[in-house]
Amino acid sequence: MKVILVDDERLALIGLQKSLEKEVSGIEIIATYMNPTEAVGGIKEHRPDVVFLDIHMPEMDGMDLGKQIQATVPGVEIIFVTSYDQYAVHAFDLQALDYVMKPIQKDRLKQTVSRVREKLSSKREQRSKDTDVPLICCFNQIQFKLPDKDIQVAKWRTSKAQELFAYLLHHRNQTIYRSVLLEMLWPELEEEKTVHQLYTAMYHVRQTLKACGMDMITIQSGHLEAGYRLELGGAQLDSEQWEQEIRQWKVVDSNTVHAYEQALHLYKGTYLGNYEYMWAEPERERLRYLWLYHMRQLSLYYQKQGLGEKVIESTRRIQHMLPDEEESYFILMKLYDEMHNDLGVEEQYRLLTTRMEHDLEIPISEDISKWYQDWKLGLTKVR
C-alpha cells in the first residue's frame, strides 16, 4: 500500500510515519509534505493508494486540498486527520474513506488501515469483473480487446503505420513533435520529402483503429510543430493494469500468496516484445525486472515454506522469460542436486552452456563453472 502524508506540523508528520511503519505491515510511505502546493504535485507524480491529510493548514485548507487531489488524481483514497471533530460531515461529503482524530490511537490507526485494505481489495475485484473497458494489449504484440469480444490483432497497412501508433501509444497523453516522428520513421530522408508520408501513415492508423472498433482512441493534431497527441478515451493498457496490480503486493505471506501468484501470471510476455523498436527497450527492461523482482520474492517464499517443486516451477518461469539470466540456471542446478536429480543438474548446465557460450558467445561465470566441476567430482555439499 503506497501512502503519502500531508501535515504542516513536522512533529505530527514524524509521529504518524513512525506509527504507521511500526504498527502496520505492508505500508510504504513514499513521500511526506508540509507544503500543500508541493503535496498536489507529489501526489500527481507518485499516484499513491491513500493520502493521510491534515485539515488545518495555514496555506490551504485541507478540505480544499482534498478537492484538488480528487480532481488531479481520481481514485486516491483520502484519510483526514485532525484535532477537531466539527469537520467530519464535510469530510465525508468529499467521500473521504475515514476521519481520524488526533492524537491517533494505535487500535484506531489499525482499524483505518484495515478499512483502506478492504477498499483497495474491492477496487481490484471490480476491475477484474469490469468487462466494459476496451483493452489495448501491449505484451508481446499490439492487440485489441473490446468488451464481450474476442481479442483481435490489428492489420496495419504498413510497418510505418504500426510503429507510428506504437510510439504515440508509448507516449500517450503527450504531444510529440512532427519532426521527432519524421526523424524516427524516415531518418534517411529529408524532412520536406517525408511530411506527406507521415500524413498518409497517420491516416492509415486512424482507419485501422476504426476498423478494430477502437475509435475511442483519438489522435489530436496541432499546427506547425505542435505535432500529435494520442489519448486513450477510456481504453486501458494491459501493461498498466498489470503494474498497478503487482505494486499492490509488497510482502508475500500466507494471506497474499494467492493474489501474488495471480498478479504475476498476468505478465504475458515482453512489452512490445515482437517488435524491434529500440525506443521501447527502457520500458521493456523496467517491466521485465519489476516482474523478476516479484517472481524472486515469490520463489523465496516457496523456499522458506519448503515447497521445492514450487521453487522449481517459479525458477523455470524466470528462465523461460529471461533466458540470459545465469542465476536461474544455477538455482535449478543446486535444487536438483539437493533432490539427487543428476539429470536435472546436467540439463541445466547444458542449457546454460548453450545459451551463454554458443548463443551469446560469453563465458559462464567462474563460480558456476567451479561449482559444476566440484559437483562432478562429488565435492559439493548439499545445504
C-alpha positions as CSV (number, residue, x, y, z in Angstrom):
1,M,0.0,0.0,0.0
2,K,1.6,3.3,-1.1
3,V,1.0,6.2,1.2
4,I,1.6,9.9,1.3
5,L,1.3,12.0,4.4
6,V,0.5,15.8,4.4
7,D,0.6,17.9,7.6
8,D,2.0,21.4,8.2
9,E,3.4,20.3,11.6
10,R,6.8,18.4,11.3
11,L,6.4,16.5,14.6
12,A,2.9,15.4,13.6
13,L,4.3,14.0,10.3
14,I,7.1,12.2,12.0
15,G,4.8,10.7,14.6
16,L,2.3,9.5,12.1
17,Q,5.0,8.0,9.9
18,K,6.6,6.1,12.8
19,S,3.2,4.8,13.9
20,L,2.3,3.5,10.5
21,E,5.7,1.9,10.0
22,K,5.7,0.3,13.4
23,E,2.2,-0.8,13.8
24,V,1.1,-1.8,10.3
25,S,2.8,-4.2,7.9
26,G,2.8,-3.8,4.1
27,I,2.9,0.1,4.3
28,E,5.2,2.1,2.0
29,I,5.5,5.8,2.9
30,I,6.6,7.2,-0.4
31,A,6.6,10.9,0.5
32,T,5.7,13.4,3.2
33,Y,4.8,17.0,2.7
34,M,4.3,20.1,4.8
35,N,3.5,22.4,1.9
36,P,0.0,21.7,0.4
37,T,1.0,23.0,-3.1
38,E,4.0,20.7,-3.2
39,A,1.8,17.9,-2.0
40,V,-0.5,18.2,-5.0
41,G,2.5,17.8,-7.4
42,G,3.9,14.9,-5.4
43,I,0.6,13.1,-5.4
44,K,0.2,13.5,-9.1
45,E,3.7,12.2,-9.6
46,H,3.6,9.2,-7.2
47,R,-0.1,8.3,-7.5
48,P,-0.4,6.7,-4.0
49,D,-3.2,4.5,-2.9
50,V,-4.0,6.7,0.1
51,V,-3.3,10.1,1.4
52,F,-3.4,11.0,5.1
53,L,-4.3,14.6,5.1
54,D,-4.4,17.2,7.9
55,I,-7.3,19.6,7.7
56,H,-5.9,22.7,9.5
57,M,-3.1,24.1,7.4
58,P,-2.2,27.8,7.0
59,E,-1.6,28.0,3.3
60,M,-4.5,25.9,2.1
61,D,-7.4,24.3,4.0
62,G,-7.3,20.5,4.0
63,M,-10.8,20.3,2.5
64,D,-9.8,22.4,-0.5
65,L,-6.6,20.4,-0.9
66,G,-8.7,17.2,-0.8
67,K,-10.9,18.5,-3.7
68,Q,-7.7,19.3,-5.7
69,I,-6.4,15.8,-5.0
70,Q,-9.6,14.2,-6.2
71,A,-9.7,16.3,-9.3
72,T,-6.0,15.7,-10.1
73,V,-5.7,12.0,-9.3
74,P,-9.2,10.4,-9.2
75,G,-9.3,7.2,-7.2
76,V,-6.9,8.1,-4.5
77,E,-8.3,7.4,-1.0
78,I,-8.2,10.2,1.5
79,I,-8.0,9.9,5.2
80,F,-8.5,13.2,7.1
81,V,-6.5,13.6,10.3
82,T,-7.4,16.5,12.6
83,S,-7.8,17.7,16.2
84,Y,-11.3,19.0,15.5
85,D,-14.4,16.9,15.0
86,Q,-16.7,19.6,13.5
87,Y,-15.4,18.8,10.0
88,A,-16.5,15.2,9.9
89,V,-19.6,15.8,7.8
90,H,-17.7,17.9,5.3
91,A,-15.0,15.2,5.1
92,F,-17.5,12.5,4.2
93,D,-19.2,14.9,1.7
94,L,-15.8,14.6,-0.1
95,Q,-16.2,10.8,0.0
96,A,-13.2,10.6,2.3
97,L,-12.6,7.0,3.4
98,D,-12.1,7.9,7.1
99,Y,-11.8,10.7,9.6
100,V,-9.3,10.2,12.4
101,M,-8.9,12.3,15.5
102,K,-5.5,13.4,16.9
103,P,-3.8,12.1,18.9
104,I,-4.2,8.9,16.9
105,Q,-4.6,5.7,18.9
106,K,-2.8,2.5,17.8
107,D,-6.0,0.5,17.5
108,R,-7.8,3.3,15.7
109,L,-5.0,3.5,13.2
110,K,-5.1,-0.2,12.5
111,Q,-8.8,0.0,12.0
112,T,-8.3,2.7,9.5
113,V,-5.7,0.8,7.5
114,S,-7.9,-2.3,7.6
115,R,-10.6,-0.2,6.0
116,V,-8.2,1.0,3.3
117,R,-7.2,-2.6,2.5
118,E,-10.8,-3.6,2.2
119,K,-11.5,-0.7,-0.2
120,L,-8.4,-1.4,-2.3
121,S,-9.3,-5.1,-2.5
122,S,-12.8,-4.2,-3.6
123,K,-11.4,-2.0,-6.3
124,R,-9.2,-4.8,-7.6
125,E,-12.1,-7.2,-7.7
126,Q,-14.2,-4.7,-9.5
127,R,-11.5,-4.1,-12.1
128,S,-11.3,-7.9,-12.7
129,K,-15.0,-8.1,-13.2
130,D,-15.3,-5.0,-15.4
131,T,-15.9,-6.1,-19.0
132,D,-16.9,-2.6,-20.3
133,V,-13.4,-1.2,-20.8
134,P,-11.7,-1.6,-24.1
135,L,-8.2,-3.1,-23.6
136,I,-5.0,-2.5,-25.6
137,C,-2.7,-5.4,-25.2
138,C,1.0,-4.5,-25.2
139,F,2.7,-7.7,-24.0
140,N,4.5,-9.2,-27.0
141,Q,2.4,-7.6,-29.7
142,I,-0.3,-5.0,-30.0
143,Q,-3.8,-6.4,-29.9
144,F,-7.2,-5.0,-29.1
145,K,-9.9,-6.4,-26.8
146,L,-13.4,-4.9,-26.9
147,P,-15.9,-5.7,-24.2
148,D,-17.5,-9.2,-24.8
149,K,-15.5,-9.7,-28.0
150,D,-12.5,-11.9,-28.8
151,I,-9.1,-10.4,-28.8
152,Q,-8.0,-9.2,-32.3
153,V,-4.7,-8.5,-33.9
154,A,-4.7,-5.2,-35.9
155,K,-4.0,-5.4,-39.6
156,W,-1.7,-2.5,-40.2
157,R,-1.4,-1.2,-43.8
158,T,2.3,-0.7,-43.4
159,S,5.0,-1.3,-40.8
160,K,5.5,2.5,-40.5
161,A,1.8,3.0,-39.5
162,Q,2.2,0.2,-36.9
163,E,5.3,1.8,-35.4
164,L,3.7,5.3,-35.5
165,F,0.8,4.0,-33.5
166,A,3.1,2.1,-31.1
167,Y,5.2,5.2,-30.5
168,L,2.3,7.5,-29.9
169,L,0.7,4.9,-27.6
170,H,4.0,4.6,-25.7
171,H,4.0,8.4,-25.2
172,R,0.2,8.7,-24.7
173,N,-1.2,12.0,-23.4
174,Q,2.0,13.7,-24.6
175,T,2.4,15.9,-27.7
176,I,5.1,14.5,-30.0
177,Y,6.6,17.0,-32.5
178,R,6.2,16.1,-36.1
179,S,10.0,16.5,-36.6
180,V,10.6,13.8,-34.0
181,L,8.3,11.3,-35.8
182,L,9.8,12.1,-39.2
183,E,13.3,11.5,-37.8
184,M,12.3,8.3,-36.2
185,L,10.4,6.8,-39.1
186,W,12.3,8.1,-42.1
187,P,15.8,9.1,-40.8
188,E,17.4,8.6,-44.2
189,L,15.2,11.2,-46.0
190,E,15.0,15.0,-45.9
191,E,12.1,16.3,-43.8
192,E,10.2,18.0,-46.6
193,K,10.1,14.7,-48.5
194,T,8.6,12.8,-45.6
195,V,5.7,15.0,-44.4
196,H,3.3,13.5,-46.9
197,Q,4.3,10.0,-45.8
198,L,3.6,10.9,-42.2
199,Y,0.1,12.2,-43.1
200,T,-0.5,9.0,-45.0
201,A,0.7,6.8,-42.2
202,M,-1.5,8.8,-39.7
203,Y,-4.5,8.3,-42.0
204,H,-3.8,4.5,-42.0
205,V,-3.5,4.5,-38.2
206,R,-6.9,6.1,-37.8
207,Q,-8.5,3.8,-40.3
208,T,-7.1,0.7,-38.6
209,L,-8.4,1.9,-35.2
210,K,-11.8,2.5,-36.7
211,A,-11.8,-0.9,-38.3
212,C,-11.0,-2.6,-35.0
213,G,-13.7,-0.7,-33.2
214,M,-11.1,1.3,-31.2
215,D,-12.1,4.7,-32.4
216,M,-12.5,5.9,-28.8
217,I,-8.7,6.3,-29.1
218,T,-8.1,9.8,-30.5
219,I,-5.1,11.3,-32.1
220,Q,-5.1,15.1,-31.9
221,S,-3.1,17.1,-34.3
222,G,-1.8,20.7,-33.8
223,H,-0.4,23.3,-36.1
224,L,3.1,23.6,-37.4
225,E,5.4,21.9,-34.9
226,A,2.7,21.1,-32.4
227,G,2.7,17.6,-33.6
228,Y,0.4,14.8,-32.4
229,R,-1.1,13.6,-29.1
230,L,-2.8,10.2,-28.6
231,E,-5.5,10.0,-25.9
232,L,-7.0,6.6,-24.8
233,G,-10.5,7.8,-24.4
234,G,-11.4,5.3,-21.7
235,A,-9.4,2.4,-23.1
236,Q,-6.7,0.8,-20.9
237,L,-3.4,-0.8,-21.4
238,D,-2.8,-4.4,-20.1
239,S,0.8,-3.4,-19.1
240,E,-0.5,-0.5,-16.9
241,Q,-3.2,-2.7,-15.3
242,W,-0.6,-5.4,-14.5
243,E,1.8,-2.9,-12.9
244,Q,-1.0,-1.4,-10.8
245,E,-1.9,-4.8,-9.6
246,I,1.6,-6.1,-8.8
247,R,2.5,-3.0,-6.9
248,Q,-0.3,-3.6,-4.5
249,W,1.6,-6.6,-3.0
250,K,4.7,-5.7,-1.1
251,V,5.0,-8.8,1.1
252,V,4.4,-12.5,0.2
253,D,2.9,-14.4,3.1
254,S,0.1,-17.0,3.6
255,N,-2.5,-14.2,3.2
256,T,-1.2,-12.7,0.0
257,V,0.5,-15.6,-1.9
258,H,-2.6,-16.5,-4.0
259,A,-3.1,-12.9,-5.1
260,Y,0.7,-12.6,-5.7
261,E,0.6,-15.7,-8.0
262,Q,-2.4,-14.4,-9.9
263,A,-0.8,-11.0,-10.5
264,L,2.4,-12.5,-11.7
265,H,0.6,-14.7,-14.2
266,L,-0.9,-11.6,-15.8
267,Y,2.5,-10.8,-17.1
268,K,2.1,-12.4,-20.5
269,G,5.4,-11.5,-22.2
270,T,7.8,-8.7,-23.0
271,Y,6.4,-5.2,-23.6
272,L,6.1,-4.8,-27.4
273,G,8.5,-7.7,-27.5
274,N,7.6,-8.8,-31.0
275,Y,8.9,-5.5,-32.5
276,E,12.4,-4.3,-32.8
277,Y,11.7,-0.8,-31.5
278,M,14.8,0.4,-29.7
279,W,12.9,3.3,-28.2
280,A,10.8,0.8,-26.3
281,E,13.8,-1.0,-24.7
282,P,13.9,1.1,-21.4
283,E,10.3,0.3,-20.7
284,R,10.7,-3.4,-21.6
285,E,13.6,-3.6,-19.2
286,R,11.8,-1.7,-16.4
287,L,8.7,-4.0,-16.6
288,R,10.8,-7.1,-17.1
289,Y,12.8,-6.5,-13.9
290,L,9.8,-5.5,-11.9
291,W,8.3,-8.9,-12.8
292,L,11.7,-10.6,-12.0
293,Y,11.9,-8.9,-8.6
294,H,8.4,-10.1,-7.6
295,M,9.0,-13.6,-9.0
296,R,12.1,-13.9,-6.9
297,Q,10.1,-12.8,-3.8
298,L,7.5,-15.5,-4.5
299,S,10.2,-18.1,-5.1
300,L,11.9,-17.1,-1.8
301,Y,8.6,-17.6,0.0
302,Y,8.2,-21.1,-1.5
303,Q,11.7,-21.9,-0.4
304,K,11.1,-20.8,3.2
305,Q,7.9,-22.9,3.2
306,G,9.9,-26.0,1.9
307,L,7.9,-26.1,-1.3
308,G,10.7,-27.4,-3.6
309,E,8.5,-28.2,-6.6
310,K,7.0,-24.7,-6.4
311,V,10.5,-23.2,-6.3
312,I,11.5,-25.2,-9.4
313,E,8.3,-24.1,-11.2
314,S,8.8,-20.4,-10.4
315,T,12.5,-20.5,-11.3
316,R,11.7,-22.2,-14.6
317,R,9.3,-19.4,-15.4
318,I,12.0,-16.9,-14.7
319,Q,14.3,-18.9,-17.0
320,H,11.7,-19.0,-19.8
321,M,11.0,-15.3,-19.6
322,L,14.7,-14.2,-19.1
323,P,16.9,-16.9,-20.6
324,D,20.0,-14.7,-20.3
325,E,19.9,-14.6,-16.5
326,E,22.6,-17.0,-15.3
327,E,21.1,-17.1,-11.8
328,S,18.0,-19.1,-12.7
329,Y,20.2,-22.0,-14.1
330,F,22.4,-22.0,-11.1
331,I,19.5,-22.1,-8.7
332,L,18.0,-25.0,-10.5
333,M,21.3,-26.9,-10.6
334,K,21.6,-26.6,-6.8
335,L,17.9,-27.5,-6.3
336,Y,18.3,-30.6,-8.4
337,D,21.5,-31.5,-6.5
338,E,19.5,-31.4,-3.3
339,M,16.9,-33.7,-4.8
340,H,19.7,-36.0,-6.0
341,N,18.5,-35.4,-9.6
342,D,21.7,-35.7,-11.5
343,L,20.0,-35.5,-14.9
344,G,18.4,-32.2,-13.9
345,V,21.8,-30.7,-12.9
346,E,23.3,-31.9,-16.2
347,E,20.4,-30.5,-18.2
348,Q,20.6,-27.0,-16.6
349,Y,24.4,-26.8,-17.1
350,R,24.0,-27.9,-20.7
351,L,21.2,-25.3,-21.3
352,L,23.4,-22.6,-19.7
353,T,26.4,-23.5,-21.7
354,T,24.4,-23.4,-24.9
355,R,22.9,-20.0,-24.1
356,M,26.0,-18.3,-22.8
357,E,28.9,-19.7,-24.8
358,H,27.2,-20.7,-28.1
359,D,24.3,-18.1,-28.5
360,L,25.8,-15.1,-26.7
361,E,29.5,-16.0,-27.1
362,I,30.3,-15.1,-23.5
363,P,31.8,-17.4,-20.8
364,I,29.9,-18.9,-18.0
365,S,30.8,-17.3,-14.6
366,E,33.7,-18.8,-12.8
367,D,31.5,-19.5,-9.7
368,I,29.1,-21.7,-11.7
369,S,31.8,-23.5,-13.6
370,K,33.7,-24.3,-10.4
371,W,30.6,-25.5,-8.6
372,Y,29.8,-27.8,-11.6
373,Q,33.3,-29.2,-11.7
374,D,33.2,-29.8,-7.9
375,W,29.8,-31.5,-8.3
376,K,31.2,-33.8,-11.0
377,L,33.9,-34.8,-8.5
378,G,31.4,-35.3,-5.7
379,L,32.8,-32.4,-3.7
380,T,29.6,-30.2,-3.4
381,K,27.8,-30.1,-0.1
382,V,24.1,-30.1,-0.1
383,R,22.9,-27.3,2.1
